[in-house]
Structure formats: structure tokens, C-alpha cells
Amino acid sequence: MLVYDRKTKKIEEREDEQEKTLKFLYETYFGRLLLKLIVARPIFSKLRANKQKSTRSQKEIKPFIEKYKIDMSEYCEDYKTFNDFFIRKRKIENNAKDNELVAIADSKLLIYPIDDELKINVKHSIYSIEEILKEKINIESYKNGYCMIFRLSVDDYHRYVFPDDGEYIKRYYIKGKLHTVRPISSKYKVYSRNSREVSILHTKHLGNIIQIEVGALLIGCIKNNNIEKFKKLDEKGYFEYGGSSIVLLVKNNVQIDKDILENTNKNIETKVKIGEKIGEIKYDSND
């Protein structure tokens, strides 16, 4: 996987720690038989979660920090379980300007245009917005807008935020599978098949937007805060152990930073942090 680091201005080739396991599951006959059981049965996800919440899992924290070179200077808690460590919380500084479009998660970002037919071409898989949302929602105004995919890997901070001031219009959960969100699963169309939580939000500067948290392989637990109104960069929720993705759908009232669009066209992800500028809002929207 190729990832562009905006700080060093270099492209890094990142090895997938679970590549051998994923190749077995997705590219061999017996692996695909096992995969069907794993993605269809939440019991596997629950067993994994229970293990990470056990006090015996505390011993896994230090090796994990060393392996992924995680900077712990922003955290000072004594974590009793690996799950407590994984969902650790840090203070988010809100220095973003009103007209800035910001990253909503520490993640690897791809941004794709939404075409006139309300379809998105993600890594050669064509999605319609309707199949992602699974409900009848007025989506005509998203034509020529953008689909942003924030992919969180295991070494990322697993809490995420709102991109603007606003309030909820609607939220609902879609029960689905739990495929990995890595490129190897692209033919399974994970953003329309995986379990996910959909939020329709009315915001001050972006107008109506859609934010979707997507579960992944053995990660079925999406925890969103029970609030109705929010400010820009307020915490929206978190994922429990594993990597996953957030899909953000916005209208054609933003200008995306050139480097992110160029990287996406080359199939290169851009590394971003919460609150980092990724574009500009072109005008206020009241719809």
C-alpha cells in the first residue's frame, strides 16, 4: 500500500502485517470457506472483543506500542486492558477556520468524485449512493460532490469527530458483513455490504452531509455518542479494536486540496490527522 506523508512530502510503501492471512482468506478456496463463516457470524467479533477487554490483555499494550512506534506523549493514563488502550482519548485542539474542510480521523485518505448518476468509482468497484445508504433519501444534491474515505489502520487513533457545527437529521444502523476494508477485498464492495452506521447531518457551512462509519473484519463495534447537536471537531464516536473506515459524502461546495486528489488518481492514500485541512468550503449552504 502506498501512502503519501504530507509532512515529509514522501511516498511510503507500507507492508500489511496481516497480508499472508488476508491472502489465505480471500485468495484460496479453503480460506474463502472460512471467510464466509467469519464475516457472516458476529460471534467471532464478540470473542475477539471479549479477549481484548480482559485484564490479561494488558501485557499486549507495550509490544503493540513498540511495534507500531506509537507516540504516547499525548496520553498519560494507566490502561488496564488492551481495549482501554486502543480506544484511548486525547485532547483535540480546534484551530480550524470556518471555511476549512478538515480531516475527521487520523487515517489514510482517498477522495473520489460523485458523478451525474450519483455513482462513485472506488478502486474499480462502482458504487451508487443508494446502495451505500440502503434507504430512500433525497440525494440529488450530491451530484458532482465528493466521497471521502478515511481508512483507519490498527496504529491510528480510533476516535473520530464531526467536520462542522450542526445537528442530526437522521441516523440508522445497517446490519451487514464484516469484510476487511483493505484493498484485497475491493471486489466484495465493502462500503455497500459491511455493517455500518449512517448519519444524515445538517451543518452550518457544508449544508447537509452524510457520515458513515463502516465495520471491518472482526471489528463490528461502532460506538457513537448519543448527542443531537455538535460543534466542529467534537467527538462523534470511536471504533473498538481493529482497522476500519469512515465514508463522508459532501456536495459540490468544497474545493479539495490538489495533492489529495492527485494522490487518489494514482491510487495513493494521503496520511491525515484530525483537524488537518484537506480543502476549503466554497460557500455557505442553507439546504
VMD Tcl script that draws the C-alpha trace (Angstrom):
set ca {
  {0.00 0.00 0.00}
  {1.33 3.42 -0.98}
  {0.82 6.29 1.48}
  {1.84 9.92 1.00}
  {3.11 11.72 4.12}
  {2.35 15.44 3.82}
  {4.96 16.36 6.45}
  {7.92 14.66 4.78}
  {6.42 15.03 1.27}
  {7.41 11.44 0.62}
  {5.53 8.35 -0.53}
  {5.92 5.38 1.78}
  {5.35 1.78 0.81}
  {3.68 0.17 3.80}
  {3.69 -3.56 4.37}
  {0.44 -5.05 5.57}
  {1.14 -7.01 8.75}
  {-1.79 -9.30 8.02}
  {-1.09 -9.74 4.29}
  {-0.45 -13.51 4.46}
  {-3.61 -14.12 6.49}
  {-5.73 -11.97 4.19}
  {-4.35 -13.62 1.06}
  {-5.26 -17.01 2.50}
  {-8.79 -15.84 3.37}
  {-9.51 -14.00 0.12}
  {-7.46 -15.86 -2.48}
  {-7.65 -19.57 -1.60}
  {-10.57 -21.99 -1.75}
  {-10.41 -23.11 1.90}
  {-9.72 -19.56 3.02}
  {-12.90 -18.30 1.34}
  {-14.90 -21.06 3.07}
  {-13.57 -19.85 6.43}
  {-14.12 -16.23 5.41}
  {-17.84 -16.88 4.86}
  {-18.15 -18.02 8.48}
  {-16.16 -15.09 9.88}
  {-17.88 -12.26 8.02}
  {-21.40 -13.63 8.50}
  {-21.23 -14.52 12.19}
  {-20.80 -11.74 14.79}
  {-19.74 -14.35 17.37}
  {-16.15 -14.16 16.06}
  {-16.11 -10.39 16.52}
  {-17.58 -10.73 20.03}
  {-15.00 -13.33 21.08}
  {-12.18 -11.08 19.86}
  {-13.67 -8.11 21.71}
  {-14.03 -10.06 24.96}
  {-10.39 -11.12 24.77}
  {-9.24 -7.51 24.34}
  {-11.36 -6.39 27.30}
  {-9.82 -8.95 29.64}
  {-7.22 -7.70 32.15}
  {-4.93 -10.44 30.78}
  {-4.70 -8.42 27.58}
  {-2.78 -5.63 29.37}
  {0.51 -7.38 28.55}
  {-0.15 -6.79 24.83}
  {-0.05 -2.99 25.17}
  {3.71 -2.36 25.42}
  {4.69 -4.66 22.49}
  {1.97 -3.02 20.36}
  {3.28 0.49 21.13}
  {6.84 -0.59 20.27}
  {5.85 -2.43 17.10}
  {3.85 0.47 15.63}
  {6.05 3.24 17.10}
  {3.06 4.98 18.68}
  {3.79 8.37 20.25}
  {2.32 8.16 23.75}
  {3.32 11.68 24.82}
  {-0.30 12.85 24.39}
  {-1.63 10.14 26.70}
  {-0.99 9.66 30.39}
  {-3.47 7.04 31.56}
  {-2.59 3.66 33.02}
  {-4.59 1.29 30.82}
  {-5.92 -1.86 32.50}
  {-6.87 -3.69 29.28}
  {-5.77 -3.60 25.67}
  {-9.22 -2.32 24.67}
  {-8.90 0.61 27.10}
  {-5.58 1.47 25.48}
  {-6.91 1.05 21.95}
  {-9.83 3.45 22.47}
  {-7.61 5.91 24.37}
  {-8.68 9.54 24.22}
  {-6.59 12.63 23.58}
  {-7.36 16.34 23.63}
  {-8.22 17.70 20.19}
  {-7.17 21.30 19.59}
  {-9.74 23.19 17.50}
  {-7.72 25.68 15.47}
  {-9.63 25.14 12.21}
  {-11.14 28.11 10.38}
  {-14.83 28.13 9.45}
  {-14.06 27.85 5.74}
  {-11.65 24.93 6.14}
  {-12.67 21.38 5.32}
  {-10.87 19.20 7.86}
  {-9.98 15.55 8.36}
  {-12.35 13.79 10.75}
  {-9.97 10.99 11.74}
  {-6.29 10.10 11.95}
  {-6.27 7.98 8.82}
  {-5.26 7.34 5.24}
  {-7.49 9.36 2.92}
  {-8.83 8.83 -0.59}
  {-11.30 11.27 -2.20}
  {-13.43 10.37 -5.22}
  {-15.87 12.47 -7.27}
  {-19.58 11.60 -7.30}
  {-20.78 11.63 -10.92}
  {-24.03 12.84 -12.52}
  {-25.60 9.41 -11.96}
  {-24.74 9.53 -8.25}
  {-22.14 6.79 -8.64}
  {-18.60 6.52 -7.28}
  {-15.68 4.57 -8.74}
  {-13.67 3.29 -5.76}
  {-10.66 1.18 -6.77}
  {-12.51 -0.16 -9.85}
  {-15.67 -1.00 -7.87}
  {-18.69 1.11 -8.86}
  {-20.97 2.15 -6.01}
  {-24.21 4.06 -6.19}
  {-25.02 6.24 -3.20}
  {-28.36 4.44 -2.88}
  {-26.73 1.04 -2.34}
  {-24.42 2.51 0.29}
  {-27.29 4.15 2.20}
  {-29.93 1.39 1.72}
  {-32.75 3.86 2.39}
  {-34.76 6.31 0.29}
  {-33.10 9.65 0.92}
  {-33.07 12.77 -1.27}
  {-29.56 12.58 -2.70}
  {-29.89 14.56 -5.94}
  {-27.93 17.47 -4.49}
  {-24.84 15.24 -4.05}
  {-24.25 15.11 -7.82}
  {-20.71 16.26 -8.64}
  {-19.87 16.26 -4.94}
  {-17.24 14.10 -3.25}
  {-16.93 10.77 -1.47}
  {-14.15 10.79 1.13}
  {-12.85 7.50 2.52}
  {-10.88 7.77 5.76}
  {-9.22 4.37 6.34}
  {-8.06 3.74 9.90}
  {-5.35 1.12 10.42}
  {-4.58 -0.52 13.76}
  {-1.88 2.02 14.63}
  {-4.22 5.01 14.20}
  {-6.12 6.89 16.89}
  {-9.56 5.26 16.74}
  {-11.80 8.14 17.73}
  {-13.38 10.39 15.10}
  {-15.07 13.79 15.00}
  {-17.64 15.97 13.22}
  {-16.39 18.13 10.31}
  {-18.58 21.17 11.13}
  {-21.08 22.68 13.58}
  {-24.54 21.19 13.20}
  {-27.20 18.73 14.28}
  {-28.52 15.30 13.40}
  {-31.33 14.91 10.89}
  {-31.39 11.12 10.96}
  {-29.27 8.14 11.98}
  {-29.64 4.40 11.46}
  {-27.68 1.15 11.53}
  {-27.31 -1.28 8.64}
  {-26.58 -4.87 9.61}
  {-24.18 -6.45 7.14}
  {-20.96 -8.43 6.75}
  {-17.54 -7.70 8.25}
  {-15.04 -7.86 5.38}
  {-11.64 -6.22 5.73}
  {-11.54 -2.67 4.34}
  {-8.09 -3.23 2.83}
  {-7.71 -3.22 -0.98}
  {-7.67 -7.03 -1.17}
  {-11.45 -7.08 -0.52}
  {-12.37 -4.47 -3.17}
  {-14.39 -6.93 -5.30}
  {-16.70 -7.55 -2.31}
  {-17.88 -3.91 -2.40}
  {-17.39 -3.49 1.34}
  {-18.91 0.01 1.57}
  {-22.30 -1.34 0.48}
  {-22.09 -4.79 2.15}
  {-20.37 -4.30 5.52}
  {-22.17 -3.37 8.74}
  {-22.30 0.39 9.05}
  {-23.90 3.31 10.85}
  {-25.31 6.13 8.73}
  {-25.70 9.71 9.99}
  {-27.51 12.40 7.99}
  {-26.24 15.71 9.36}
  {-27.23 19.33 8.80}
  {-24.19 21.54 9.20}
  {-23.57 25.27 9.35}
  {-21.12 25.66 6.46}
  {-21.37 22.42 4.45}
  {-25.14 22.08 4.40}
  {-26.46 18.53 4.58}
  {-23.75 15.86 4.62}
  {-23.69 12.10 5.20}
  {-21.16 10.44 7.52}
  {-20.94 6.63 7.56}
  {-18.87 4.52 9.96}
  {-18.04 1.13 8.41}
  {-17.29 -2.03 10.39}
  {-14.49 -4.33 9.19}
  {-13.08 -7.84 9.61}
  {-13.65 -8.87 13.24}
  {-14.49 -5.25 14.11}
  {-18.24 -4.95 14.43}
  {-18.30 -2.47 17.29}
  {-19.03 1.14 16.34}
  {-19.67 3.37 19.35}
  {-21.29 6.73 18.57}
  {-22.07 9.33 21.22}
  {-25.74 9.96 21.97}
  {-25.97 13.65 21.11}
  {-28.19 15.74 18.83}
  {-26.15 18.95 18.33}
  {-22.40 19.33 17.93}
  {-19.53 21.69 17.17}
  {-16.75 21.30 14.63}
  {-14.21 18.69 15.84}
  {-16.47 17.50 18.68}
  {-16.02 13.75 19.15}
  {-18.62 11.72 17.24}
  {-17.56 8.26 18.42}
  {-14.95 5.50 18.17}
  {-14.21 2.03 16.82}
  {-13.12 -0.80 19.09}
  {-10.11 -2.97 18.19}
  {-9.02 -3.23 14.57}
  {-8.95 -1.07 11.49}
  {-12.00 0.37 9.78}
  {-13.22 3.24 7.62}
  {-15.42 6.32 7.62}
  {-17.16 7.46 4.45}
  {-18.07 11.16 4.22}
  {-20.35 12.36 1.41}
  {-20.40 16.10 0.70}
  {-21.93 18.26 -2.01}
  {-20.16 20.31 -4.69}
  {-19.50 23.20 -2.33}
  {-15.91 22.31 -1.45}
  {-12.54 22.59 -3.13}
  {-10.34 19.61 -2.24}
  {-6.60 20.13 -1.76}
  {-4.80 19.34 -5.01}
  {-2.30 16.86 -3.53}
  {-5.06 14.60 -2.17}
  {-6.90 14.43 -5.49}
  {-3.67 13.80 -7.41}
  {-2.69 11.04 -4.99}
  {-6.11 9.40 -5.24}
  {-5.85 9.39 -9.04}
  {-2.58 7.46 -8.64}
  {-4.16 5.07 -6.11}
  {-2.03 6.58 -3.32}
  {-3.56 7.28 0.09}
  {-2.76 10.56 1.89}
  {-1.95 10.40 5.59}
  {-4.00 12.93 7.59}
  {-4.65 13.86 11.23}
  {-7.85 15.04 12.91}
  {-8.40 18.75 12.26}
  {-5.87 18.92 9.40}
  {-7.01 20.99 6.43}
  {-7.94 18.87 3.41}
  {-9.83 21.51 1.42}
  {-11.88 24.69 1.52}
  {-15.63 25.30 1.71}
  {-16.58 27.43 -1.31}
  {-19.76 28.93 0.11}
  {-22.26 28.58 2.93}
  {-25.16 26.22 2.25}
  {-28.53 26.52 3.92}
  {-30.21 23.40 2.48}
}
mol new
graphics top color blue
foreach p $ca { graphics top sphere $p radius 0.5 }
foreach p [lrange $ca 0 end-1] q [lrange $ca 1 end] { graphics top cylinder $p $q radius 0.2 }
display resetview
